[in-house]
Amino acid sequence: MKATALLALLLLAGPAFAADPFPLPPATPFALHTGTGQPRTEADPAGQYQLLYFGYANCPDMCLTTLPHIADVVDALAAMGIAVTPVMITVDPGHDQGPGMDATLAAYHPAFVGLTGRPQDLQPVWKAYGIRAEALFSDPYGQPILAHTGHLFILDPHGKPLTLLPPVLPVEATARIIAGYVRGTG
């Protein structure tokens, strides 16, 4: 409990404290694509900050709570006049392909960008961000159930990681932290 309170305090303190206890990857170039094949790099084409999550579109566990949380954070930031692009990079490229991935993410928020690619294109990105995914078992329909890292990363418009956040902070706290980075007051 004390560790959770300390983590929340450090995160709410803003970038000055959050940057030190959490080592961040350097800006990691990547060339992935959406489910419909649109190419996408680490830079946001609209020049917006990005809220990056690694997960999979048909995840029955953590993603079912994290994806709506991300959507609510994006909406809270929009109410503050801040546009942020929500991005999910898949940890399950064997299943997150085609328009179905995009449609699943759009059901959470219309601005969601889902990125996938070949495993050899994704692995350097996963490694740079410290992402781990492991198939635990298959569900009754034969789909894998994966345990995976679940942090939220804030990226600047060029794709440079600024901080990471746990997906368990309240929406308002997450939005305040991101707003501090965007406004340069954090």
C-alpha positions in Angstrom: 0.0 0.0 0.0 2.8 2.4 0.9 4.5 1.7 -2.4 1.3 2.5 -4.3 0.9 5.7 -2.4 4.5 6.7 -3.1 4.1 5.9 -6.8 1.0 8.0 -7.0 2.7 10.9 -5.2 5.7 10.8 -7.6 3.5 10.7 -10.6 1.2 13.5 -9.4 4.3 15.6 -8.6 4.9 15.8 -12.4 7.7 15.4 -14.8 10.5 16.6 -12.5 10.0 13.6 -10.3 8.4 11.1 -12.7 11.3 11.2 -15.1 13.9 10.2 -12.5 12.5 7.0 -11.0 11.3 5.6 -14.3 14.0 5.0 -17.0 12.5 5.8 -20.3 13.6 4.5 -23.7 15.2 6.9 -26.1 13.1 7.9 -29.1 12.8 4.7 -30.9 12.1 4.9 -34.7 9.7 2.4 -36.1 7.7 1.8 -39.2 4.5 -0.1 -38.6 1.0 0.1 -40.1 -2.6 0.2 -39.1 -4.9 -2.7 -39.6 -5.9 -1.3 -43.0 -2.2 -1.0 -44.0 -1.7 2.7 -43.6 2.0 3.3 -42.7 2.8 5.0 -39.4 6.0 5.9 -37.7 6.7 7.0 -34.1 5.9 10.7 -35.1 2.3 11.7 -35.0 1.3 12.9 -38.5 -1.0 15.6 -37.0 1.8 16.8 -34.7 -0.1 15.9 -31.5 1.2 14.3 -28.3 0.5 10.6 -28.1 -0.7 8.3 -25.4 0.9 4.9 -26.2 -0.2 1.5 -24.9 1.0 -1.9 -25.8 -1.7 -4.5 -25.8 -4.0 -6.5 -28.2 -7.3 -5.7 -29.6 -9.1 -8.8 -28.4 -7.6 -8.9 -24.9 -10.2 -10.1 -22.4 -8.5 -8.8 -19.4 -6.3 -5.7 -18.7 -7.0 -4.2 -22.1 -10.7 -4.2 -21.4 -10.2 -1.8 -18.6 -7.2 0.1 -20.0 -8.6 0.9 -23.5 -11.7 2.6 -22.1 -9.5 4.4 -19.6 -7.3 5.7 -22.4 -10.5 6.9 -24.3 -11.7 8.7 -21.2 -8.3 10.4 -20.7 -8.3 11.5 -24.3 -11.8 13.0 -23.8 -10.8 14.7 -20.5 -7.9 16.3 -22.3 -10.1 17.4 -25.2 -12.3 19.1 -22.6 -9.2 21.0 -21.6 -8.5 22.0 -25.2 -5.7 19.4 -25.6 -5.7 17.0 -28.5 -3.8 13.7 -27.8 -3.7 10.7 -30.2 -4.3 7.4 -28.5 -2.1 4.7 -29.9 -2.0 0.9 -29.3 0.9 -1.1 -30.6 0.0 -4.8 -30.7 1.7 -7.5 -28.7 -0.2 -10.1 -30.7 0.7 -9.5 -34.4 -0.6 -12.9 -35.4 -4.2 -11.8 -34.6 -4.1 -8.0 -34.7 -4.2 -7.6 -38.4 -6.7 -6.2 -40.9 -9.6 -3.9 -40.5 -10.9 -5.8 -37.5 -8.2 -4.4 -35.2 -9.0 -0.9 -36.3 -12.8 -1.4 -35.8 -12.2 -2.9 -32.3 -10.2 0.1 -31.2 -12.5 2.6 -32.8 -15.3 1.1 -30.7 -13.4 2.5 -27.7 -12.6 5.9 -29.2 -12.8 7.1 -32.9 -9.3 8.6 -32.7 -7.6 5.3 -31.6 -4.7 4.3 -33.8 -3.8 0.6 -33.8 -0.4 -0.4 -35.0 0.8 -3.8 -36.1 3.5 -5.3 -38.3 5.7 -8.3 -38.7 7.2 -9.7 -35.5 10.7 -8.7 -36.7 9.4 -5.1 -37.0 7.7 -5.1 -33.6 10.4 -6.8 -31.6 12.8 -3.8 -31.5 10.0 -1.5 -30.4 8.9 -4.0 -27.6 12.5 -4.3 -26.5 13.1 -0.5 -26.4 10.0 0.0 -24.3 10.6 -3.0 -22.0 7.5 -4.7 -23.2 7.0 -8.4 -22.5 4.2 -10.6 -23.6 3.8 -14.3 -22.9 1.0 -16.6 -24.1 -0.5 -18.2 -21.0 -3.2 -20.4 -22.5 -5.9 -20.4 -25.2 -9.5 -19.4 -24.6 -12.3 -21.8 -25.6 -12.2 -20.3 -29.1 -8.5 -21.0 -29.6 -7.4 -17.4 -29.2 -4.3 -16.9 -27.0 -4.5 -15.2 -23.7 -1.4 -13.1 -23.2 0.2 -11.7 -20.1 1.8 -8.4 -21.1 3.3 -5.2 -19.8 0.6 -2.6 -19.4 2.2 0.9 -18.9 1.0 4.0 -20.6 3.7 6.1 -22.3 3.4 9.8 -23.1 5.2 10.6 -26.3 5.8 14.1 -27.8 4.7 14.7 -31.3 8.0 13.4 -32.7 7.7 10.1 -30.8 10.1 10.9 -27.9 8.9 9.2 -24.6 8.4 11.8 -21.9 7.1 9.6 -19.0 5.2 6.4 -18.3 2.1 6.0 -16.1 0.3 3.1 -14.6 -3.1 2.5 -16.1 -4.6 2.5 -12.6 -4.5 6.3 -11.9 -7.8 8.1 -12.0 -8.7 9.6 -15.4 -8.4 13.1 -14.0 -5.0 12.5 -12.5 -3.7 11.0 -15.8 -5.1 13.9 -17.8 -3.5 16.5 -15.4 -0.1 14.8 -15.7 -0.3 14.7 -19.5 -1.6 18.3 -19.7 1.5 19.3 -17.7 3.7 17.8 -20.3 1.8 19.3 -23.2 1.7 22.8 -21.6 5.3 22.6 -20.5 4.3 23.3 -16.9 4.7 19.8 -15.4 
